[in-house]
């Protein structure tokens, strides 16, 4: 073990529940947690599952785009390693949830729904 904390689905459920209890802006707190993960895990993948047009209009810096409707039963070429941590987002969270379920069925062990870009307080590339 290299000292990094490995998040599991149950951890994320607890993590999201605790957001409600924070006094400051919960999405700002969530953003800070993701930034911390990014700084700890250089192998972390941020996956935007919106359409290509939505992605071009604005996406999280460093995100790759694989539209949810193109994710099926075959591992996407852009995601060859099923052991990498993948944070998945869309516009509001629904497509990200669908994509995470599909990725997990394909064997991706660390895919997580980070919700929608509409709640993102960090940098957006246009």
C-alpha positions, -999 to +999 in steps of 0.1 A: +000+000+000+014+034-010-004+055+016-033+066-007-068+061+005-088+039-018-125+050-021-151+024-023-188+029-033-199+028+004-173+055+012-188+078-015-223+073-001-211+083+033-190+112+017-221+125-001-243+122+031-217+142+050-219+170+024-254+179+038-239+185+072-212+210+062-219+246+070-200+260+040-210+256+004-211+218-001-200+219-037-170+240-028-161+213-003-167+186-029-145+205-054-117+207-028-119+169-021-116+162-058-086+185-061-070+167-032-076+133-050-062+147-082-030+159-064-026+125-047-034+103-077-017+114-109-034+084-126-069+097-118-092+100-148-120+125-151-146+113-175-172+135-191-201+114-205-220+142-221-223+146-258-194+158-278-212+192-284-218+196-247-181+188-240-169+213-265-191+240-249-173+236-216-157+208-196-137+202-165-100+208-171-082+175-179-115+156-186-118+131-214-150+127-233-168+094-239-205+101-244-227+078-222-247+065-252-214+052-268-206+031-237-218-004-241-203-038-232-169-032-247-142-014-228-136+020-243-102+025-259-096+056-238-100+035-206-077+005-210-070+000-173-099-012-151-079-005-119-076+033-125-098+057-104-124+072-127-146+102-117-175+104-140-197+135-146-224+147-169-247+177-169-268+169-138-256+134-126-281+110-143-260+100-173-229+098-150-248+073-128-257+052-159-222+053-172-207+042-138-231+012-137-220+002-172-183+006-164-186-014-132-203-042-152-173-042-175-149-046-145-139-011-137-134-013-100-130+024-091-156+043-112-175+070-092-204+093-101-192+129-093-226+144-103-230+172-128-209+200-142-237+224-132-225+220-096-188+222-104-170+252-088-136+246-103-121+255-137-141+249-168-124+248-202-143+264-231 
